[in-house]
Every structure is written in structure tokens, then in C-alpha cells.
């Protein structure tokens, strides 16, 4: 399958909190932009927040552009490799999905988790009792 030619200007699509800098800049979104969103969501799940959470679009873009390394500074080394890979990609590049999947699995293993662990809301999940009330 061939990628379409990127538009000169693309509309803003997404959520300010999770979108890539390319989206802020109205560049065409590619496969790597979804991975930026994945990184931001994962970091937010671990840290509990993102520095630009309450910022408007312009301030959020500036914060993202200037805080990539700081954002993951206290996270496992695999996040640094993940970020380094993302920074090399552009619209036409195919991400190394095997590398990224391997990094995420390594993080799970380091944190004593597995893909078989129940979600928080599932029976035997960490917070299942909270969801039973809903």
C-alpha cells in the first residue's frame, strides 16, 4: 500500500493533550504521529499528568517542543530509546514496530507486569471494586 502525498497544510485533528507537534503545525499526519500520541498517553498513565494538560494549543505545542527529554527523564531507559526512534521519523518513514513493541514489553517486564494482567476494571483487576459500583 502506498502512502498518499502529504498535503501542504492539514487540518488540526486530535486532542491537544496527546497530538504530535506535527498536528499542532498542521503538517500531514503519518504513522509516527500515532506513536507520539501513544507515548504521551503512556507517560500520562505513569506520571498521572502531562505538563501541558491545561494549556491552550499554542502553549502546549511550545511545551512539547521544549520538554521531550525532561518529560521522560525519570522513566525507564526504554522510553529514551522509544523517543529517539520517534524523533528520527517523518511522514514517509515506516516506524520499527517490532522495536517499539519490544521496548514496551521490556518496560512491562521490568515493572513486574505482563500482557496477561487484567485491566483495572476487570475481575481481579487492581481497582475492580471501584468499578463494581458503577
C-alpha positions in Angstrom: 0.0 0.0 0.0 1.3 3.4 -1.0 1.1 6.5 1.2 -0.8 9.4 -0.3 1.2 12.5 -1.0 1.2 14.8 2.1 -0.9 17.9 1.9 0.9 21.2 2.3 -1.5 22.1 5.2 -3.6 19.6 7.1 -6.4 20.5 9.4 -5.9 20.1 13.2 -7.3 16.7 14.2 -6.9 15.2 17.6 -6.7 16.1 21.2 -4.3 18.9 22.2 -3.1 16.8 25.1 -2.0 13.8 23.0 -1.4 15.1 19.5 2.1 15.3 18.0 3.9 18.6 17.2 3.2 17.9 13.5 -0.5 18.1 14.2 0.0 21.4 16.0 1.9 22.7 13.0 -0.8 21.5 10.6 1.6 19.1 8.9 0.2 15.9 7.4 -0.2 13.2 10.0 1.6 9.9 9.4 2.1 6.7 11.2 4.7 8.2 13.5 2.2 10.8 14.8 0.0 8.0 16.3 3.1 6.8 18.1 3.7 10.2 19.6 0.2 10.0 20.9 0.9 6.6 22.4 4.0 7.9 24.1 2.1 10.9 25.6 -0.7 8.7 26.8 1.6 6.1 28.3 3.7 8.8 30.1 0.5 10.3 31.4 -0.7 6.9 32.8 2.6 6.5 34.6 3.1 10.1 35.9 -0.5 10.9 36.4 -0.4 14.1 34.2 1.4 15.9 31.4 3.0 19.3 31.8 0.7 20.8 29.1 -2.5 19.3 30.3 -4.3 22.6 31.0 -2.6 24.7 28.3 -4.1 26.1 25.2 -2.9 24.8 21.8 0.0 27.3 21.3 1.4 26.9 24.7 1.0 23.1 24.6 2.9 23.0 21.3 5.8 25.0 22.8 5.9 22.9 25.9 6.0 19.7 23.9 8.8 21.0 21.6 10.9 22.0 24.6 10.3 19.3 27.1 10.6 15.9 25.4 13.7 14.7 27.2 12.6 16.2 30.5 9.2 14.5 30.2 10.8 11.0 30.3 13.8 11.8 32.4 12.7 9.7 35.4 11.2 6.9 33.3 12.8 3.6 32.3 15.6 3.7 29.7 13.3 2.1 27.1 11.3 5.3 26.9 14.5 7.1 25.8 15.1 4.6 23.0 11.4 4.9 22.0 11.7 8.7 21.9 15.0 8.6 20.0 13.3 6.4 17.4 10.3 8.7 17.0 12.5 11.7 16.6 14.1 10.1 13.5 10.8 9.5 11.7 8.9 11.7 9.3 5.7 11.3 7.3 7.2 8.8 4.8 9.1 6.6 7.2 7.7 3.3 8.4 8.3 3.0 12.2 10.1 0.0 13.5 7.0 -1.5 15.2 9.0 -4.6 16.3 11.5 -2.4 18.2 8.7 -0.3 19.8 6.7 -3.4 20.8 9.8 -5.0 22.3 10.6 -1.8 24.3 7.0 -1.7 25.7 7.2 -5.4 26.7 10.6 -4.8 28.4 9.0 -2.0 30.4 6.2 -4.3 31.5 8.6 -7.0 32.5 10.8 -4.5 34.5 7.7 -3.3 36.3 6.5 -6.9 37.0 3.5 -6.7 34.7 2.5 -8.8 31.7 0.1 -8.5 28.8 -2.0 -11.1 30.5 -2.6 -8.9 33.6 -6.3 -7.9 34.0 -7.3 -4.3 33.3 -8.1 -2.3 36.4 -11.8 -2.7 35.8 -11.8 -6.4 35.1 -12.4 -9.0 37.8 -9.2 -9.4 39.8 -8.0 -6.0 38.4 -6.3 -3.6 40.7 -9.4 -1.3 41.1 -12.2 -3.8 40.2 -14.1 -3.0 43.4 -14.4 0.7 42.3 -15.9 -0.3 39.0 -18.3 -2.8 40.5 -20.3 0.2 42.0 -20.9 1.7 38.5 
